[in-house]
Amino acid sequence: MPYSQFNIDRVKQDFHLNTVQGVRFFPDSIEPITSSFRLQGILEDLPWAIL
């Protein structure tokens, strides 16, 4: 499908998709976890990563 013919209604029809609105995707609370030392080490070597 060329981009000029793309629209969400056609995609939903072609792929038999349904949209759900007004429902939270994530739960109300997510418990934080501690990252591993390996991940922390990898991120420390990346200048764009923020810990």
N, CA, C and O atoms as CSV, one atom per row, in Angstrom:
chain,resi,resn,atom,element,x,y,z
A,1,MET,N,N,0.855,-1.167,0.000
A,1,MET,CA,C,0.000,0.000,0.000
A,1,MET,C,C,0.902,1.230,0.000
A,1,MET,O,O,1.739,1.380,0.890
A,2,PRO,N,N,0.743,2.109,-0.981
A,2,PRO,CA,C,1.524,3.350,-0.979
A,2,PRO,C,C,1.134,4.229,0.200
A,2,PRO,O,O,-0.002,4.189,0.673
A,3,TYR,N,N,2.075,5.010,0.659
A,3,TYR,CA,C,1.825,5.870,1.815
A,3,TYR,C,C,0.638,6.803,1.579
A,3,TYR,O,O,-0.110,7.110,2.508
A,4,SER,N,N,0.469,7.246,0.356
A,4,SER,CA,C,-0.622,8.176,0.060
A,4,SER,C,C,-1.997,7.539,0.277
A,4,SER,O,O,-2.984,8.250,0.461
A,5,GLN,N,N,-2.066,6.205,0.255
A,5,GLN,CA,C,-3.332,5.509,0.467
A,5,GLN,C,C,-3.479,4.970,1.894
A,5,GLN,O,O,-4.498,4.369,2.235
A,6,PHE,N,N,-2.474,5.185,2.704
A,6,PHE,CA,C,-2.493,4.674,4.070
A,6,PHE,C,C,-3.466,5.467,4.922
A,6,PHE,O,O,-3.463,6.698,4.901
A,7,ASN,N,N,-4.305,4.753,5.676
A,7,ASN,CA,C,-5.097,5.380,6.722
A,7,ASN,C,C,-5.429,4.299,7.756
A,7,ASN,O,O,-5.476,3.111,7.436
A,8,ILE,N,N,-5.649,4.719,8.960
A,8,ILE,CA,C,-5.812,3.781,10.070
A,8,ILE,C,C,-7.045,2.902,9.894
A,8,ILE,O,O,-7.032,1.738,10.294
A,9,ASP,N,N,-8.095,3.434,9.311
A,9,ASP,CA,C,-9.300,2.630,9.110
A,9,ASP,C,C,-9.036,1.468,8.152
A,9,ASP,O,O,-9.530,0.361,8.364
A,10,ARG,N,N,-8.264,1.722,7.107
A,10,ARG,CA,C,-7.954,0.649,6.148
A,10,ARG,C,C,-7.050,-0.398,6.787
A,10,ARG,O,O,-7.249,-1.593,6.569
A,11,VAL,N,N,-6.078,0.017,7.557
A,11,VAL,CA,C,-5.190,-0.927,8.243
A,11,VAL,C,C,-6.000,-1.803,9.193
A,11,VAL,O,O,-5.816,-3.019,9.224
A,12,LYS,N,N,-6.885,-1.199,9.959
A,12,LYS,CA,C,-7.718,-1.964,10.890
A,12,LYS,C,C,-8.576,-2.983,10.142
A,12,LYS,O,O,-8.762,-4.104,10.613
A,13,GLN,N,N,-9.088,-2.602,8.999
A,13,GLN,CA,C,-9.910,-3.506,8.206
A,13,GLN,C,C,-9.065,-4.625,7.594
A,13,GLN,O,O,-9.432,-5.796,7.690
A,14,ASP,N,N,-7.943,-4.280,6.970
A,14,ASP,CA,C,-7.103,-5.272,6.290
A,14,ASP,C,C,-6.504,-6.296,7.246
A,14,ASP,O,O,-6.381,-7.470,6.900
A,15,PHE,N,N,-6.129,-5.859,8.447
A,15,PHE,CA,C,-5.469,-6.749,9.400
A,15,PHE,C,C,-6.397,-7.216,10.519
A,15,PHE,O,O,-5.954,-7.861,11.469
A,16,HIS,N,N,-7.680,-6.892,10.405
A,16,HIS,CA,C,-8.680,-7.314,11.386
A,16,HIS,C,C,-8.280,-6.887,12.805
A,16,HIS,O,O,-8.274,-7.695,13.734
A,17,LEU,N,N,-7.947,-5.602,12.945
A,17,LEU,CA,C,-7.521,-5.056,14.226
A,17,LEU,C,C,-8.650,-4.292,14.890
A,17,LEU,O,O,-9.526,-3.743,14.221
A,18,ASN,N,N,-8.619,-4.265,16.197
A,18,ASN,CA,C,-9.548,-3.462,16.983
A,18,ASN,C,C,-8.741,-2.504,17.831
A,18,ASN,O,O,-7.661,-2.849,18.310
A,19,THR,N,N,-9.256,-1.309,18.020
A,19,THR,CA,C,-8.603,-0.372,18.926
A,19,THR,C,C,-9.418,-0.276,20.201
A,19,THR,O,O,-10.648,-0.337,20.187
A,20,VAL,N,N,-8.702,-0.124,21.300
A,20,VAL,CA,C,-9.337,0.008,22.607
A,20,VAL,C,C,-8.885,1.342,23.179
A,20,VAL,O,O,-7.688,1.579,23.339
A,21,GLN,N,N,-9.827,2.202,23.484
A,21,GLN,CA,C,-9.491,3.514,24.015
A,21,GLN,C,C,-10.050,3.652,25.416
A,21,GLN,O,O,-11.057,3.036,25.762
A,22,GLY,N,N,-9.386,4.468,26.217
A,22,GLY,CA,C,-9.869,4.745,27.557
A,22,GLY,C,C,-9.451,3.707,28.581
A,22,GLY,O,O,-9.944,3.727,29.709
A,23,VAL,N,N,-8.548,2.793,28.215
A,23,VAL,CA,C,-8.067,1.772,29.140
A,23,VAL,C,C,-6.577,2.001,29.339
A,23,VAL,O,O,-5.830,2.216,28.384
A,24,ARG,N,N,-6.159,1.949,30.604
A,24,ARG,CA,C,-4.731,2.136,30.888
A,24,ARG,C,C,-3.931,0.960,30.364
A,24,ARG,O,O,-4.308,-0.194,30.567
A,25,PHE,N,N,-2.821,1.251,29.688
A,25,PHE,CA,C,-1.943,0.215,29.156
A,25,PHE,C,C,-1.090,-0.396,30.264
A,25,PHE,O,O,-0.884,-1.609,30.301
A,26,PHE,N,N,-0.597,0.452,31.162
A,26,PHE,CA,C,0.234,-0.014,32.267
A,26,PHE,C,C,-0.599,-0.071,33.548
A,26,PHE,O,O,-1.555,0.689,33.699
A,27,PRO,N,N,-0.243,-0.960,34.463
A,27,PRO,CA,C,-0.958,-1.000,35.737
A,27,PRO,C,C,-0.714,0.288,36.529
A,27,PRO,O,O,0.208,1.048,36.235
A,28,ASP,N,N,-1.554,0.516,37.532
A,28,ASP,CA,C,-1.447,1.743,38.324
A,28,ASP,C,C,-0.111,1.878,39.041
A,28,ASP,O,O,0.402,2.987,39.193
A,29,SER,N,N,0.444,0.780,39.474
A,29,SER,CA,C,1.728,0.860,40.159
A,29,SER,C,C,2.650,-0.241,39.650
A,29,SER,O,O,2.248,-1.395,39.501
A,30,ILE,N,N,3.868,0.135,39.392
A,30,ILE,CA,C,4.892,-0.804,38.957
A,30,ILE,C,C,6.017,-0.724,39.973
A,30,ILE,O,O,6.562,0.350,40.225
A,31,GLU,N,N,6.357,-1.846,40.545
A,31,GLU,CA,C,7.423,-1.884,41.535
A,31,GLU,C,C,8.780,-1.666,40.859
A,31,GLU,O,O,9.084,-2.331,39.869
A,32,PRO,N,N,9.592,-0.751,41.376
A,32,PRO,CA,C,10.923,-0.551,40.790
A,32,PRO,C,C,11.814,-1.755,41.043
A,32,PRO,O,O,11.655,-2.464,42.037
A,33,ILE,N,N,12.744,-1.975,40.140
A,33,ILE,CA,C,13.723,-3.048,40.315
A,33,ILE,C,C,15.121,-2.447,40.218
A,33,ILE,O,O,15.317,-1.396,39.608
A,34,THR,N,N,16.064,-3.111,40.814
A,34,THR,CA,C,17.449,-2.665,40.767
A,34,THR,C,C,18.121,-3.301,39.563
A,34,THR,O,O,18.001,-4.504,39.331
A,35,SER,N,N,18.833,-2.476,38.798
A,35,SER,CA,C,19.529,-3.014,37.629
A,35,SER,C,C,20.748,-3.804,38.073
A,35,SER,O,O,21.310,-3.563,39.141
A,36,SER,N,N,21.145,-4.745,37.241
A,36,SER,CA,C,22.298,-5.591,37.558
A,36,SER,C,C,23.586,-4.784,37.431
A,36,SER,O,O,23.616,-3.743,36.774
A,37,PHE,N,N,24.638,-5.270,38.059
A,37,PHE,CA,C,25.947,-4.610,37.965
A,37,PHE,C,C,26.437,-4.627,36.524
A,37,PHE,O,O,27.093,-3.686,36.076
A,38,ARG,N,N,26.121,-5.692,35.801
A,38,ARG,CA,C,26.538,-5.790,34.396
A,38,ARG,C,C,25.878,-4.683,33.574
A,38,ARG,O,O,26.545,-4.009,32.789
A,39,LEU,N,N,24.570,-4.495,33.753
A,39,LEU,CA,C,23.872,-3.444,33.022
A,39,LEU,C,C,24.406,-2.076,33.422
A,39,LEU,O,O,24.609,-1.221,32.561
A,40,GLN,N,N,24.634,-1.857,34.696
A,40,GLN,CA,C,25.177,-0.570,35.146
A,40,GLN,C,C,26.527,-0.297,34.502
A,40,GLN,O,O,26.809,0.832,34.099
A,41,GLY,N,N,27.374,-1.344,34.400
A,41,GLY,CA,C,28.685,-1.187,33.773
A,41,GLY,C,C,28.578,-0.846,32.299
A,41,GLY,O,O,29.321,-0.005,31.794
A,42,ILE,N,N,27.660,-1.492,31.617
A,42,ILE,CA,C,27.463,-1.203,30.193
A,42,ILE,C,C,26.986,0.231,30.008
A,42,ILE,O,O,27.469,0.941,29.125
A,43,LEU,N,N,26.046,0.656,30.833
A,43,LEU,CA,C,25.505,2.009,30.696
A,43,LEU,C,C,26.518,3.086,31.050
A,43,LEU,O,O,26.469,4.187,30.502
A,44,GLU,N,N,27.430,2.782,31.955
A,44,GLU,CA,C,28.452,3.769,32.313
A,44,GLU,C,C,29.363,4.093,31.157
A,44,GLU,O,O,29.931,5.184,31.107
A,45,ASP,N,N,29.519,3.159,30.214
A,45,ASP,CA,C,30.399,3.376,29.056
A,45,ASP,C,C,29.703,4.105,27.916
A,45,ASP,O,O,30.337,4.428,26.912
A,46,LEU,N,N,28.412,4.367,28.056
A,46,LEU,CA,C,27.661,5.072,27.008
A,46,LEU,C,C,27.465,6.510,27.431
A,46,LEU,O,O,26.856,6.767,28.469
A,47,PRO,N,N,27.971,7.465,26.643
A,47,PRO,CA,C,27.877,8.869,27.039
A,47,PRO,C,C,26.452,9.408,27.097
A,47,PRO,O,O,26.208,10.395,27.792
A,48,TRP,N,N,25.510,8.800,26.398
A,48,TRP,CA,C,24.144,9.307,26.366
A,48,TRP,C,C,23.249,8.666,27.414
A,48,TRP,O,O,22.101,9.079,27.581
A,49,ALA,N,N,23.746,7.683,28.106
A,49,ALA,CA,C,22.923,6.986,29.110
A,49,ALA,C,C,22.912,7.782,30.410
A,49,ALA,O,O,23.923,8.355,30.816
A,50,ILE,N,N,21.772,7.805,31.040
A,50,ILE,CA,C,21.614,8.489,32.335
A,50,ILE,C,C,21.210,7.464,33.369
A,50,ILE,O,O,20.231,6.741,33.184
A,51,LEU,N,N,21.950,7.397,34.444
A,51,LEU,CA,C,21.609,6.459,35.518
A,51,LEU,C,C,20.849,7.167,36.606
A,51,LEU,O,O,20.471,6.546,37.599
